Every structure is written in C-alpha cells, then in structure tokens.
Amino acid sequence: MRFFLNAQGRKLIQEGGRVIGAILDQTKKGYSIKIRTRRGVILACGDFSASEALKQRYFTPDFAKIPPYNPHSQGEGHAMGVEVGGRLG
Ligand SMILES: Cc1cc2nc3c(=O)[nH]c(=O)nc-3n(C[C@H](O)[C@H](O)[C@H](O)COP(=O)(O)OP(=O)(O)OC[C@H]3O[C@@H](n4cnc5c(N)ncnc54)[C@H](O)[C@@H]3O)c2cc1C
C-alpha cells in the first residue's frame, strides 16, 4: 500500500462507466498525480459541515448557520461522487 501525504482528492476517473482511479493534487509540490486503482475508490473526505452551499441545499436554513468544527469538511468527496453520477439525498 502506498500513502500520498498532503494530497487532495480532486476528481474521480471513469472508464467504461466505472470509477477506476482518481486525480490528486500534491498541494505542497504544486502538481497533480493520476492514480489507477484495481478495485475502486473509497471516498473518505468526511462530511460537508463547512460547505454553506451544501448545507443550505440539504438542511434547514437554521442548521446551515451552525459553524463547522472542521473547516476542511467542504464536501469534496460528495462533489466528486456527484460528478460521476452519484446522488445525495
Ligand atoms: C466535536 C465532535 C465530537 C465528536 N465526538 C464523537 C464521539 O465521541 N464519538 C463518535 O463516535 N463520533 C464523534 N464525532 C463524530 C466523528 O468525529 C465523525 O463521525 C468521524 O470523524 C467521521 O470520520 P470520517 O473519516 O468519515 O471523516 P473525518 O474524520 O472528517 O475525516 C475526513 C478527512 O478527509 C480530509 N479531506 C477532506 N477533503 C479531502 C480531499 N478532497 N482530499 C483528501 N482529503 C480530504 C479531511 O481533512 C479529513 O482529515 C465527533 C465529531 C465532532 C465534530
């Protein structure tokens, strides 16, 4: 197993209707890398409690005003999943 540190998941790669990898931004090095996986991709980017837009869309306006505990919880995993046909709701 290989770990990529300071790597931000940005986009899932599809082939023949299947997710076969992902593009990661190596934030400290300033370039992106393409990873090809054998068995799929697990999205583990946390929740979207720091995304005002997603909270407005999926929760009540009052709930959306609650400040996030983790500012990195921007729902990027959710967005990547939706981009390849996933549905939230
Ligand atoms: C104050 C507080 C107290 C809690 N107490 C408890 C408790 O006592 N017991 C309990 O069971 N649960 C507790 N929870 C809930 C628990 O913390 C969460 O359910 C759990 O951390 C969720 O784990 P996760 O791995 O899905 O997401 P997270 O722990 O949020 O991890 C997601 C990670 O992905 C990273 N990330 C985000 N976007 C990207 C990207 N594009 N590319 C790469 N990485 C990315 C984030 O920086 C983060 O490190 C608590 C939560 C809070 C806020």
The ligand as a MOL file (V3000), in Angstrom:
LIG
                    3D

  0  0  0     0  0            999 V3000
M  V30 BEGIN CTAB
M  V30 COUNTS 53 58 0 0 0
M  V30 BEGIN ATOM
M  V30 1 C -16.7550 17.8720 18.2810 0
M  V30 2 C -17.0110 16.4610 17.7620 0
M  V30 3 C -17.0130 15.4070 18.6490 0
M  V30 4 C -17.2760 14.1070 18.2160 0
M  V30 5 N -17.2950 13.0930 19.1150 0
M  V30 6 C -17.5240 11.8480 18.7130 0
M  V30 7 C -17.5360 10.7490 19.6490 0
M  V30 8 O -17.3260 10.9490 20.8540 0
M  V30 9 N -17.7970 9.5110 19.1930 0
M  V30 10 C -18.0140 9.2770 17.8560 0
M  V30 11 O -18.2530 8.1130 17.5040 0
M  V30 12 N -18.0100 10.2700 16.9620 0
M  V30 13 C -17.7580 11.5370 17.3410 0
M  V30 14 N -17.7600 12.5470 16.4260 0
M  V30 15 C -18.0340 12.2410 15.0190 0
M  V30 16 C -16.7710 11.7100 14.3590 0
M  V30 17 O -15.7210 12.6340 14.5980 0
M  V30 18 C -17.0340 11.6250 12.8690 0
M  V30 19 O -18.2030 10.8550 12.6460 0
M  V30 20 C -15.8500 10.9450 12.1980 0
M  V30 21 O -14.6760 11.6790 12.4280 0
M  V30 22 C -16.1030 10.8660 10.7100 0
M  V30 23 O -14.9680 10.2240 10.1680 0
M  V30 24 P -14.6220 10.3540 8.6600 0
M  V30 25 O -13.3670 9.5900 8.4700 0
M  V30 26 O -15.8270 9.9970 7.8350 0
M  V30 27 O -14.3660 11.9070 8.3750 0
M  V30 28 P -13.3120 12.8950 9.0100 0
M  V30 29 O -12.8370 12.4680 10.3580 0
M  V30 30 O -13.9110 14.2660 8.8600 0
M  V30 31 O -12.0560 12.7520 8.0440 0
M  V30 32 C -12.0840 13.2210 6.6970 0
M  V30 33 C -10.6710 13.6350 6.3190 0
M  V30 34 O -10.6180 13.8670 4.9070 0
M  V30 35 C -9.8710 15.0490 4.6710 0
M  V30 36 N -10.2990 15.5740 3.3640 0
M  V30 37 C -11.3800 16.3380 3.0630 0
M  V30 38 N -11.4380 16.5860 1.7410 0
M  V30 39 C -10.3780 15.9470 1.2040 0
M  V30 40 C -9.8840 15.8180 -0.1340 0
M  V30 41 N -10.5000 16.3810 -1.1960 0
M  V30 42 N -8.7690 15.0780 -0.3550 0
M  V30 43 C -8.1230 14.4900 0.6950 0
M  V30 44 N -8.5380 14.5600 1.9860 0
M  V30 45 C -9.6510 15.2900 2.2170 0
M  V30 46 C -10.1880 15.9670 5.8560 0
M  V30 47 O -9.1800 16.9470 6.0020 0
M  V30 48 C -10.2050 14.9420 6.9930 0
M  V30 49 O -8.9160 14.7400 7.5140 0
M  V30 50 C -17.4960 13.8540 16.8270 0
M  V30 51 C -17.4540 14.9220 15.9340 0
M  V30 52 C -17.2290 16.2190 16.3820 0
M  V30 53 C -17.2130 17.3600 15.3730 0
M  V30 END ATOM
M  V30 BEGIN BOND
M  V30 1 1 1 2
M  V30 2 1 2 3
M  V30 3 2 2 52
M  V30 4 2 3 4
M  V30 5 1 4 5
M  V30 6 1 4 50
M  V30 7 2 5 6
M  V30 8 1 6 7
M  V30 9 1 6 13
M  V30 10 2 7 8
M  V30 11 1 7 9
M  V30 12 1 9 10
M  V30 13 2 10 11
M  V30 14 1 10 12
M  V30 15 2 12 13
M  V30 16 1 13 14
M  V30 17 1 14 15
M  V30 18 1 14 50
M  V30 19 1 15 16
M  V30 20 1 16 17
M  V30 21 1 16 18
M  V30 22 1 18 19
M  V30 23 1 18 20
M  V30 24 1 20 21
M  V30 25 1 20 22
M  V30 26 1 22 23
M  V30 27 1 23 24
M  V30 28 2 24 25
M  V30 29 1 24 26
M  V30 30 1 24 27
M  V30 31 1 27 28
M  V30 32 2 28 29
M  V30 33 1 28 30
M  V30 34 1 28 31
M  V30 35 1 31 32
M  V30 36 1 32 33
M  V30 37 1 33 34
M  V30 38 1 33 48
M  V30 39 1 34 35
M  V30 40 1 35 36
M  V30 41 1 35 46
M  V30 42 1 36 37
M  V30 43 1 36 45
M  V30 44 2 37 38
M  V30 45 1 38 39
M  V30 46 1 39 40
M  V30 47 2 39 45
M  V30 48 1 40 41
M  V30 49 2 40 42
M  V30 50 1 42 43
M  V30 51 2 43 44
M  V30 52 1 44 45
M  V30 53 1 46 47
M  V30 54 1 46 48
M  V30 55 1 48 49
M  V30 56 2 50 51
M  V30 57 1 51 52
M  V30 58 1 52 53
M  V30 END BOND
M  V30 END CTAB
M  END
